[in-house]
Amino acid sequence: MEAKAWMQRKMIVVLGSLAITLLTVLPTLADTRKPVANPEPEYPPIARQLRITGVVRVELVISADGTIKSSKILGGHPVLVDAVQRAIVKWKYAPAASETTQEVDFKF
């Protein structure tokens, strides 16, 4: 009887470890969705004249069909942000089973 209880506890530990591993790995897999159309943002002429450079970080919510459902600017110069927002409207990702969220950096 004691051996059976020990085996049940061991099984609970193994299943718990498996669940934690899956919860850790699945969000990473969701972040690897590949774009099928992702035109680069155009470097704005005013940014070129003023020698504005930097990174614009965006959080994208991608619907199951691959279209960009929403975007949230996480940082970047406003002149560069405008160029990124115009570009991501044209982005499309490969379809997936569910909606995913992904962060993307645009370097200027």
Protein Blocks (a to p, Z undefined) as FASTA:
>chain_A
ZZmmmmmmmmmmmmmmmmmmmmmmmmmmmmmpccfbdcdddddfklmmnopacddddddd
ddfkopafbdcdfbdcfklmmmmmmmmmmgccdddfbdcdddddddZZ
